[in-house]
Amino acid sequence: MTQPFPSGFEDALSDAVSNAVGGRLRHWKPLAQAAEHWVVRAETTEGDRLVVKLATQLAAVPSFTDAKAKHDLIRRLTAIPMSEMLAADDSMRNVPFRYSVQTELLGEEWFSRRPRLNEAERGQALGHLGEIVGRLHAPTTEKFGLLPSPEAKAALDALENHASRIIQRDDLRDQFMELLHRHSHRWENVIIPGITHDDLHGFNILFDPDQPTAVSGILDFDKAWSGPTESDVARMELWHGMTDPSFLASYRGLVPELAGYVDRRPYYQLLWCLEFGQTTAEHLKTTNQLAEQVGLPRLYEF
């Protein structure tokens, strides 16, 4: 049987926690695991509830130090419920792993909460979510591009760079780039960048343990960038159960719809389909419906 954690893991975890909050590790529980990369829930003897990520030098995980800088910027700019990243270190000098430590947010994932709500409660919950997403998107950043230091002046340039990072297949990446170039005029009035989460699905949205329709936290800003924030809404409108008229009313009260959004929406949605890239009947059907709208050739597999 393969040992899930390497030798010395708990000592390293204890040191990372101590470096972050000064307390002693009381107990911990694994949350997720990938190649050379682990995520655990930890609690200290002083009662701190934490989420700790540890990775070896070989792990295909971006810099935790950069992630903290991005996380801190988003916390400073926005008024949304999100965790505080307390420490991050890629040096492996004091702890034999790269690591980050952040506060744990309490709540239930939207995809678990939603089925237990009645229709009126779902409307209230999505209305509050629309307000939270609006508060995420309302603050503006100086430029488009990678956080925490975006450098692109044009939305389309940043979108092309973003697409080139997340579409894995070379031929699909090239086709999507050509599509953006061909229809570049659609982005001429997209001139104000903002915090774009890029992954606002139901597993990254928590609802309060005691208030059924209140959002208690937004998770996982690893993919966040300074982009056209409308792309978040486009993805949410594609995913089942993420928006409704209550959501849009709350959201549009804070972030008005930009002219031409409806024409740009299928490009943002198609980008997610190409990024996700699963050869299932449902995903291929959705992908090809969007591809037909924007003029991309039909796909038969990813």
C-alpha positions in Angstrom: 0.0 0.0 0.0 1.4 3.4 -1.0 2.1 5.7 1.9 0.0 8.9 1.1 2.4 11.3 3.0 6.2 11.4 2.8 8.5 10.9 5.7 8.7 14.0 7.9 5.4 15.4 6.6 3.8 16.0 10.0 6.9 17.7 11.4 7.0 20.0 8.3 3.3 20.7 8.7 3.8 21.6 12.3 6.7 23.9 11.5 4.6 25.7 8.8 1.8 26.2 11.2 4.1 27.5 13.9 5.7 29.9 11.4 2.3 31.2 10.4 0.5 31.7 13.7 3.0 30.8 16.5 0.8 28.1 17.9 1.3 24.3 18.1 -0.3 21.8 15.8 -3.1 20.0 17.6 -4.5 17.8 14.9 -4.9 17.7 11.1 -6.9 16.1 8.4 -6.2 15.6 4.7 -8.4 17.5 2.2 -6.8 16.8 -1.2 -3.8 15.3 -2.7 -2.0 15.4 -6.1 1.4 14.5 -7.3 3.9 16.0 -4.8 1.2 18.3 -3.5 -1.0 18.1 -0.4 -3.8 20.2 1.1 -4.8 19.6 4.8 -7.1 21.2 7.4 -5.2 21.9 10.6 -6.1 23.1 14.1 -3.7 24.5 16.7 -3.8 24.1 20.5 -5.0 27.8 20.6 -8.0 27.0 18.4 -6.8 28.4 15.1 -8.5 26.7 12.2 -6.3 26.6 9.1 -5.9 25.3 5.6 -2.3 24.4 4.7 -0.9 23.6 1.3 2.5 21.8 1.0 4.3 20.9 -2.1 7.7 19.5 -3.1 10.0 21.3 -5.5 8.8 18.9 -8.2 5.1 19.7 -7.9 3.3 21.4 -10.8 2.1 24.1 -8.4 2.7 27.9 -9.0 4.6 29.9 -6.5 2.9 30.1 -3.1 4.6 33.4 -2.5 3.1 34.9 -5.7 -0.2 33.4 -4.7 -0.1 35.2 -1.4 0.7 38.5 -3.0 -2.3 38.1 -5.3 -4.5 37.0 -2.4 -3.5 40.0 -0.3 -4.2 42.4 -3.2 -7.7 41.0 -3.7 -8.4 41.2 0.0 -7.3 44.8 0.0 -9.3 45.8 -3.1 -12.5 44.0 -2.4 -15.1 43.7 0.3 -16.0 40.1 0.0 -15.8 37.2 2.5 -12.5 35.3 1.8 -9.8 33.7 3.8 -6.7 35.5 5.0 -3.4 34.0 3.7 -1.2 34.2 6.8 2.1 32.8 5.4 3.7 31.5 2.2 7.2 30.3 1.5 8.8 28.8 -1.5 12.4 28.8 -0.2 12.3 25.4 1.6 14.9 26.8 4.0 13.0 26.4 7.3 10.5 23.8 6.2 11.4 21.1 3.7 8.4 21.8 1.5 7.0 24.9 -0.2 3.9 25.9 1.7 1.1 28.3 2.3 -1.1 28.7 5.4 -4.5 30.5 5.4 -7.5 30.8 7.7 -10.3 28.3 7.2 -13.7 29.6 6.0 -16.7 27.8 7.5 -19.7 27.0 5.4 -21.4 24.6 3.0 -20.7 24.5 -0.7 -23.5 25.9 -2.9 -23.9 22.7 -4.8 -24.7 20.9 -1.5 -26.8 23.8 -0.1 -28.9 24.4 -3.2 -30.9 21.2 -3.3 -32.2 21.7 0.2 -33.6 25.2 -0.4 -37.0 25.9 -1.7 -37.5 28.1 -4.8 -37.9 31.3 -2.8 -34.8 30.5 -0.7 -32.8 29.8 -3.8 -33.7 33.2 -5.2 -32.6 34.9 -2.0 -29.3 32.9 -1.9 -28.5 33.7 -5.6 -29.5 37.4 -4.9 -26.9 37.5 -2.2 -24.3 35.7 -4.4 -25.0 38.4 -7.1 -24.2 41.1 -4.5 -20.9 39.3 -3.4 -19.8 38.8 -7.0 -20.6 42.4 -7.8 -18.5 43.5 -4.8 -15.6 41.4 -6.2 -15.9 42.9 -9.6 -16.7 46.6 -8.8 -13.2 47.7 -7.8 -11.0 48.4 -10.8 -7.4 47.5 -11.4 -4.8 49.6 -13.3 -4.1 47.2 -16.2 -5.2 43.8 -17.6 -3.1 40.7 -17.1 -1.5 38.5 -14.4 -1.9 39.5 -10.8 -0.5 40.9 -8.6 1.3 43.0 -11.3 -0.7 43.2 -14.5 1.0 44.7 -17.5 -1.4 44.6 -20.5 -3.2 47.8 -21.6 -5.8 46.1 -23.8 -8.4 43.6 -22.7 -8.0 41.5 -25.9 -4.2 41.2 -25.4 -4.7 39.9 -21.9 -7.5 37.6 -22.9 -5.3 36.1 -25.6 -2.5 35.6 -23.1 -4.9 34.0 -20.7 -6.3 31.7 -23.3 -2.8 30.6 -24.3 -2.1 29.6 -20.7 -5.3 27.5 -20.1 -6.0 25.8 -23.5 -3.9 22.7 -23.5 -4.3 21.5 -27.1 -2.1 23.4 -29.6 -4.6 23.3 -32.5 -7.5 24.4 -30.4 -5.4 27.2 -28.9 -4.5 28.4 -32.4 -8.1 28.2 -33.6 -9.3 30.2 -30.6 -6.6 32.9 -31.1 -7.5 33.2 -34.7 -11.1 33.6 -33.7 -10.3 36.4 -31.3 -8.2 38.2 -33.9 -11.0 37.9 -36.4 -13.6 39.4 -34.0 -11.3 41.8 -32.2 -13.7 44.7 -32.7 -16.1 43.2 -30.1 -13.6 44.1 -27.3 -13.0 47.7 -28.4 -15.1 49.1 -25.6 -13.8 46.7 -22.9 -11.4 49.1 -21.3 -11.8 48.7 -17.5 -10.0 45.8 -15.9 -11.1 44.2 -12.6 -10.6 41.2 -10.4 -11.7 38.1 -12.4 -11.9 35.0 -10.3 -12.2 32.6 -13.4 -13.6 29.7 -11.3 -16.8 30.8 -9.6 -18.5 27.4 -9.6 -20.6 26.0 -6.9 -17.8 24.2 -5.1 -15.9 27.5 -4.6 -18.8 29.3 -3.0 -19.7 28.7 0.7 -23.0 29.4 2.4 -23.3 30.2 6.1 -23.9 27.3 8.5 -26.6 29.1 10.3 -28.1 31.4 7.6 -29.3 29.2 4.7 -29.3 32.0 2.1 -26.2 34.0 3.1 -22.8 33.6 1.4 -20.1 33.0 3.9 -17.0 32.8 1.7 -15.5 32.7 -1.8 -12.7 30.1 -2.2 -9.7 29.4 -4.5 -8.3 32.5 -6.1 -5.5 30.6 -7.7 -6.7 31.3 -11.2 -7.7 34.9 -10.6 -6.4 37.6 -12.9 -7.0 41.2 -13.9 -9.4 40.8 -16.8 -12.8 41.6 -18.3 -14.9 40.7 -15.2 -17.9 39.9 -17.4 -16.1 36.7 -18.3 -16.9 35.4 -14.8 -20.6 36.1 -15.3 -20.6 34.4 -18.7 -19.2 31.2 -17.2 -21.7 31.4 -14.3 -24.5 31.8 -16.8 -23.3 28.7 -18.6 -23.1 26.5 -15.5 -26.4 25.1 -14.1 -27.8 26.7 -11.0 -25.3 29.5 -10.7 -27.5 32.5 -11.8 -31.1 33.5 -12.0 -33.0 36.9 -12.3 -32.3 37.5 -8.6 -28.6 37.1 -9.1 -28.5 39.4 -12.1 -30.6 42.1 -10.4 -28.2 42.2 -7.4 -25.1 42.0 -9.6 -26.2 44.6 -12.2 -27.0 47.0 -9.4 -23.3 47.1 -8.7 -21.8 46.3 -12.1 -23.9 47.5 -15.1 -23.9 45.4 -18.3 -21.4 46.7 -20.8 -22.6 47.2 -24.4 -21.8 44.2 -26.5 -21.6 41.7 -23.6 -24.2 39.4 -25.1 -22.1 39.1 -28.3 -18.9 38.4 -26.3 -20.5 36.0 -23.9 -20.2 32.8 -26.1 -16.4 33.4 -26.6 -15.9 33.4 -22.8 -18.1 30.4 -22.4 -16.3 28.6 -25.3 -12.9 29.3 -23.7 -14.1 27.5 -20.6 -15.2 24.5 -22.7 -11.8 24.4 -24.4 -10.0 24.7 -21.1 -12.0 21.9 -19.4 -11.8 19.7 -22.5 -13.7 16.6 -21.6 -14.8 14.2 -24.3 -18.3 13.5 -22.9 -21.5 13.8 -24.9 -22.8 16.7 -22.8 -19.6 18.7 -22.9 -19.1 18.1 -26.6 -22.7 19.2 -27.2 -22.3 22.4 -25.3 -18.9 23.1 -26.9 -20.3 22.6 -30.4 -23.3 24.8 -29.8 -21.0 27.6 -28.8 -18.5 26.9 -31.6 -21.4 27.2 -34.1 -22.3 30.6 -32.6 -18.8 32.1 -33.0 -17.7 30.3 -36.2 -15.3 27.6 -34.8 -15.2 24.2 -36.6 -17.1 21.3 -35.0 -15.2 19.2 -32.5 -15.5 15.4 -32.2 -13.1 14.9 -29.3 -10.7 16.6 -27.0 
